[in-house]
Amino acid sequence: MAANELINVHPSLFDRVRLGIMAHLSLAKKAVDFNTLLTELELTRGNLSTHMKKLEDDGLVRIDKTFVDRKTRTTYLCTGKGRKEVQVYLAAVEAVLRSSL
């Protein structure tokens, strides 16, 4: 049954904000900086930071911090595991939708 496919989805991707972050990062050709994600996803600084820490802990994103003109610049990159988990999520949703037709 296709609904069982959802069991294979990484639990972090069931949160709408984390799913939005992962969708954005998985489509990006290069690392995305904190302010870009903040603006494009319309999140607060604390909200974005908390979700990114969870995604990093789960191995779905890599966080890099560098200094540019004496200011911290934080960038995020979707890991190979992160891309795979997004693909698993999309395949599961597609299977559920196909079974409901």
Backbone as a printed PyTorch tensor [residue, N CA C, xyz], in Angstrom:
tensor([[[ 0.8440, -1.1900,  0.0000],
         [ 0.0000,  0.0000,  0.0000],
         [ 0.8840,  1.2470,  0.0000]],

        [[ 0.5670,  2.2380, -0.7760],
         [ 1.4060,  3.4170, -0.9530],
         [ 1.5270,  4.2630,  0.3060]],

        [[ 0.5150,  4.2920,  1.1370],
         [ 0.5920,  5.0940,  2.3590],
         [ 1.7420,  4.6370,  3.2420]],

        [[ 2.1040,  3.3560,  3.1550],
         [ 3.2250,  2.8450,  3.9350],
         [ 4.5500,  3.4630,  3.5060]],

        [[ 4.6020,  3.9910,  2.2990],
         [ 5.8150,  4.6420,  1.8120],
         [ 6.2320,  5.7970,  2.7180]],

        [[ 5.2740,  6.4540,  3.3540],
         [ 5.5710,  7.5970,  4.2100],
         [ 6.3810,  7.2050,  5.4430]],

        [[ 6.3570,  5.9250,  5.7920],
         [ 7.1340,  5.4500,  6.9340],
         [ 8.6270,  5.6050,  6.6580]],

        [[ 9.0280,  5.5360,  5.4060],
         [10.4370,  5.6290,  5.0310],
         [10.9700,  7.0570,  4.9680]],

        [[10.1040,  8.0400,  5.1190],
         [10.5160,  9.4380,  5.0330],
         [11.2210,  9.8500,  6.3160]],

        [[12.3230, 10.6010,  6.1700],
         [13.0560, 11.0930,  7.3320],
         [12.1330, 11.9690,  8.1700]],

        [[12.0690, 11.7560,  9.4820],
         [11.1270, 12.4950, 10.3350],
         [11.2950, 14.0160, 10.2850]],

        [[12.4970, 14.5010, 10.0600],
         [12.7060, 15.9520, 10.0100],
         [11.9740, 16.6050,  8.8480]],

        [[11.6910, 15.8430,  7.8070],
         [11.0550, 16.4230,  6.6280],
         [ 9.5390, 16.5500,  6.7720]],

        [[ 8.9800, 16.0660,  7.8540],
         [ 7.5410, 16.2420,  8.0690],
         [ 7.2120, 17.6400,  8.5830]],

        [[ 8.2220, 18.3550,  9.0770],
         [ 8.0230, 19.7320,  9.5110],
         [ 8.0420, 20.6360,  8.2790]],

        [[ 7.0460, 21.4850,  8.1250],
         [ 6.9160, 22.2810,  6.9000],
         [ 8.0800, 23.2490,  6.7080]],

        [[ 8.6120, 23.8050,  7.7890],
         [ 9.7320, 24.7330,  7.6610],
         [10.9840, 23.9830,  7.2310]],

        [[11.2560, 22.8460,  7.8700],
         [12.4360, 22.0660,  7.4960],
         [12.3260, 21.5430,  6.0670]],

        [[11.1330, 21.1550,  5.6720],
         [10.9330, 20.7100,  4.2920],
         [11.2080, 21.8600,  3.3230]],

        [[10.7480, 23.0460,  3.6500],
         [11.0050, 24.2160,  2.8120],
         [12.4960, 24.5280,  2.7120]],

        [[13.1920, 24.4310,  3.8310],
         [14.6360, 24.6590,  3.8430],
         [15.3240, 23.6310,  2.9610]],

        [[14.9670, 22.3700,  3.1340],
         [15.6160, 21.3040,  2.3650],
         [15.2890, 21.4090,  0.8790]],

        [[14.0750, 21.7930,  0.5460],
         [13.7160, 21.9770, -0.8650],
         [14.5810, 23.0790, -1.4630]],

        [[14.7300, 24.1680, -0.7410],
         [15.5340, 25.2870, -1.2300],
         [16.9920, 24.8730, -1.3980]],

        [[17.5550, 24.2360, -0.3840],
         [18.9690, 23.8570, -0.4370],
         [19.2410, 22.7600, -1.4630]],

        [[18.3110, 21.8290, -1.6290],
         [18.5450, 20.7340, -2.5740],
         [18.5140, 21.2150, -4.0200]],

        [[17.8540, 22.3280, -4.2720],
         [17.8030, 22.8930, -5.6220],
         [18.9390, 23.8790, -5.8960]],

        [[19.5880, 24.3470, -4.8330],
         [20.6530, 25.3440, -4.9860],
         [21.8940, 24.7170, -5.6160]],

        [[22.5250, 25.4510, -6.4880],
         [23.7380, 24.9800, -7.1650],
         [24.9770, 25.1650, -6.2940]],

        [[24.8840, 26.0440, -5.2870],
         [26.0110, 26.3080, -4.3870],
         [25.4610, 26.5960, -2.9950]],

        [[26.3600, 26.8300, -2.0630],
         [25.9630, 27.1060, -0.6830],
         [25.0870, 28.3620, -0.6260]],

        [[24.1350, 28.3520,  0.3000],
         [23.1990, 29.4660,  0.4660],
         [23.4890, 30.1200,  1.8080]],

        [[23.5600, 31.4540,  1.8250],
         [23.8790, 32.1280,  3.0760],
         [22.6440, 32.3580,  3.9420]],

        [[22.9010, 32.6040,  5.2150],
         [21.8580, 32.7540,  6.2290],
         [20.8300, 33.8160,  5.8290]],

        [[21.2920, 34.9860,  5.4240],
         [20.3610, 36.0740,  5.1090],
         [19.4820, 35.7650,  3.9040]],

        [[20.0080, 35.0410,  2.9470],
         [19.1980, 34.6560,  1.7890],
         [18.0580, 33.7320,  2.2180]],

        [[18.3870, 32.7210,  3.0180],
         [17.3360, 31.8170,  3.5070],
         [16.3260, 32.5670,  4.3650]],

        [[16.8290, 33.4560,  5.2040],
         [15.9650, 34.2350,  6.0870],
         [14.9320, 35.0130,  5.2770]],

        [[15.3840, 35.6570,  4.2200],
         [14.5110, 36.4750,  3.3810],
         [13.5740, 35.6290,  2.5340]],

        [[14.1280, 34.6390,  1.8550],
         [13.3220, 33.8630,  0.9100],
         [12.2920, 32.9690,  1.5900]],

        [[12.5980, 32.4930,  2.7970],
         [11.6550, 31.6240,  3.4990],
         [10.8100, 32.3800,  4.5210]],

        [[11.0940, 33.6720,  4.6710],
         [10.3420, 34.5450,  5.5850],
         [10.2940, 33.9730,  7.0040]],

        [[11.4660, 33.6780,  7.5460],
         [11.5850, 33.1330,  8.8920],
         [12.2460, 34.1460,  9.8090]],

        [[12.1400, 33.9220, 11.1100],
         [12.8780, 34.7450, 12.0540],
         [14.2740, 34.1480, 12.2100]],

        [[15.2000, 34.9320, 12.7100],
         [16.5690, 34.4560, 12.8980],
         [16.6160, 33.2370, 13.8220]],

        [[15.9020, 33.3320, 14.9300],
         [15.8940, 32.2250, 15.8880],
         [15.2730, 30.9640, 15.3110]],

        [[14.1950, 31.1300, 14.5720],
         [13.5100, 29.9920, 13.9640],
         [14.4290, 29.2920, 12.9670]],

        [[15.0600, 30.0750, 12.0900],
         [15.9540, 29.4980, 11.0940],
         [17.1340, 28.8000, 11.7670]],

        [[17.7260, 29.4340, 12.7470],
         [18.8750, 28.8430, 13.4480],
         [18.5260, 27.5190, 14.1000]],

        [[17.3810, 27.4640, 14.7470],
         [16.9530, 26.2420, 15.4240],
         [16.7380, 25.1040, 14.4270]],

        [[16.0670, 25.3890, 13.3460],
         [15.8170, 24.3540, 12.3360],
         [17.1120, 23.9030, 11.6640]],

        [[18.0060, 24.8340, 11.4000],
         [19.2690, 24.4690, 10.7640],
         [20.1160, 23.5910, 11.6760]],

        [[20.1050, 23.8540, 12.9560],
         [20.8580, 23.0270, 13.9050],
         [20.3270, 21.5980, 13.8900]],

        [[19.0220, 21.4420, 13.8720],
         [18.4060, 20.1150, 13.8250],
         [18.7800, 19.3970, 12.5240]],

        [[18.7060, 20.0940, 11.4020],
         [19.0470, 19.4900, 10.1210],
         [20.5330, 19.1170, 10.0680]],

        [[21.3710, 19.9320, 10.6770],
         [22.8010, 19.6070, 10.7440],
         [23.0200, 18.3670, 11.6140]],

        [[22.3670, 18.3240, 12.7670],
         [22.4870, 17.1680, 13.6620],
         [22.0540, 15.8770, 12.9700]],

        [[21.0750, 15.9830, 12.0880],
         [20.5720, 14.8190, 11.3480],
         [21.4360, 14.4770, 10.1280]],

        [[22.4360, 15.3010,  9.8470],
         [23.3300, 15.0480,  8.7170],
         [22.7600, 15.4350,  7.3630]],

        [[21.6990, 16.2400,  7.3630],
         [21.0570, 16.6150,  6.1060],
         [21.6520, 17.8730,  5.4850]],

        [[22.2640, 18.7210,  6.3150],
         [22.9150, 19.9280,  5.8070],
         [24.2860, 20.0720,  6.4550]],

        [[25.1340, 20.8190,  5.7690],
         [26.4390, 21.1800,  6.3220],
         [26.4320, 22.6840,  6.5460]],

        [[26.8860, 23.0980,  7.7110],
         [26.9440, 24.5150,  8.0520],
         [28.4060, 24.9470,  8.0520]],

        [[28.7030, 26.0140,  7.3260],
         [30.0500, 26.5720,  7.2850],
         [30.0110, 28.0060,  7.7780]],

        [[30.9340, 28.3360,  8.6830],
         [31.0400, 29.7060,  9.1850],
         [32.4150, 30.2470,  8.8430]],

        [[32.4150, 31.4000,  8.2010],
         [33.6570, 32.0710,  7.8450],
         [33.5540, 33.5350,  8.2600]],

        [[34.6690, 34.2300,  8.1890],
         [34.6640, 35.6580,  8.4760],
         [34.8970, 36.4290,  7.1820]],

        [[34.0330, 37.4130,  6.9340],
         [34.1610, 38.3060,  5.7950],
         [34.1100, 39.7230,  6.3510]],

        [[35.1910, 40.4540,  6.1720],
         [35.2730, 41.8190,  6.7240],
         [34.9400, 41.8510,  8.2120]],

        [[35.5130, 40.9300,  8.9530],
         [35.3680, 40.8370, 10.4100],
         [33.9460, 40.4850, 10.8690]],

        [[33.1130, 40.0350,  9.9440],
         [31.7510, 39.6100, 10.2870],
         [31.6080, 38.1330,  9.9570]],

        [[30.8380, 37.4430, 10.7650],
         [30.5970, 36.0280, 10.5240],
         [29.6610, 35.8640,  9.3390]],

        [[30.0270, 34.9640,  8.4380],
         [29.1610, 34.6250,  7.3060],
         [28.8550, 33.1390,  7.4070]],

        [[27.5820, 32.8110,  7.5700],
         [27.1530, 31.4280,  7.6990],
         [26.4900, 30.9910,  6.4060]],

        [[26.9600, 29.8540,  5.8870],
         [26.3600, 29.3060,  4.6780],
         [25.9420, 27.8660,  4.9300]],

        [[25.0010, 27.4070,  4.1300],
         [24.4360, 26.0750,  4.2820],
         [24.4890, 25.3470,  2.9430]],

        [[24.7490, 24.0600,  3.0360],
         [24.8240, 23.2240,  1.8510],
         [24.1100, 21.9090,  2.1340]],

        [[23.2960, 21.4830,  1.2070],
         [22.6090, 20.2000,  1.3280],
         [23.6390, 19.0860,  1.1540]],

        [[23.6620, 18.1300,  2.0580],
         [24.5890, 17.0100,  1.9570],
         [24.0340, 15.9600,  0.9900]],

        [[24.8730, 14.9950,  0.6580],
         [24.4030, 13.8820, -0.1690],
         [23.2540, 13.1510,  0.4970]],

        [[23.3770, 12.9490,  1.8030],
         [22.2980, 12.3110,  2.5620],
         [21.0310, 13.1590,  2.4930]],

        [[21.1940, 14.4780,  2.5870],
         [20.0410, 15.3750,  2.5140],
         [19.3220, 15.2790,  1.1880]],

        [[20.0860, 15.2550,  0.0930],
         [19.4790, 15.1210, -1.2430],
         [18.7350, 13.7950, -1.3720]],

        [[19.3450, 12.7430, -0.8460],
         [18.7050, 11.4200, -0.9030],
         [17.3930, 11.4300, -0.1270]],

        [[17.4000, 12.0300,  1.0510],
         [16.1840, 12.0540,  1.8750],
         [15.0780, 12.8860,  1.2210]],

        [[15.4350, 13.9520,  0.5310],
         [14.4290, 14.7380, -0.1980],
         [13.8430, 13.8910, -1.3230]],

        [[14.6800, 13.1290, -2.0160],
         [14.1950, 12.2500, -3.0840],
         [13.2710, 11.1650, -2.5290]],

        [[13.6120, 10.6010, -1.3760],
         [12.7540,  9.5960, -0.7320],
         [11.4070, 10.2220, -0.3860]],

        [[11.4320, 11.4440,  0.1400],
         [10.2030, 12.1500,  0.4860],
         [ 9.3270, 12.3400, -0.7570]],

        [[ 9.9280, 12.8480, -1.8280],
         [ 9.1650, 13.1010, -3.0570],
         [ 8.5980, 11.8100, -3.6510]],

        [[ 9.3770, 10.7450, -3.6190],
         [ 8.8960,  9.4550, -4.1360],
         [ 7.7260,  8.9400, -3.2960]],

        [[ 7.8060,  9.1210, -1.9870],
         [ 6.7250,  8.6580, -1.1100],
         [ 5.4400,  9.4460, -1.3650]],

        [[ 5.5650, 10.7470, -1.4840],
         [ 4.3820, 11.5790, -1.7580],
         [ 3.7890, 11.2100, -3.1100]],

        [[ 4.6460, 11.0090, -4.1040],
         [ 4.1620, 10.6190, -5.4390],
         [ 3.4220,  9.2770, -5.3780]],

        [[ 3.9650,  8.3130, -4.6210],
         [ 3.3140,  7.0010, -4.5080],
         [ 1.9440,  7.1230, -3.8430]],

        [[ 1.8580,  7.9420, -2.8210],
         [ 0.5670,  8.1450, -2.1380],
         [-0.4370,  8.7860, -3.0840]],

        [[-0.0020,  9.7860, -3.8190],
         [-0.9030, 10.4490, -4.7580],
         [-1.3710,  9.5120, -5.8660]],

        [[-0.4500,  8.7150, -6.3880],
         [-0.8320,  7.7630, -7.4440],
         [-1.8270,  6.7230, -6.9440]],

        [[-1.6790,  6.2890, -5.7020],
         [-2.5730,  5.2730, -5.1670],
         [-3.9650,  5.8270, -4.8830]],

        [[-4.0640,  7.1420, -4.7660],
         [-5.3670,  7.7350, -4.4690],
         [-6.1700,  8.0530, -5.7220]],

        [[-5.5870,  7.8340, -6.8790],
         [-6.3050,  8.1220, -8.1360],
         [-7.2040,  6.9940, -8.5490]]])
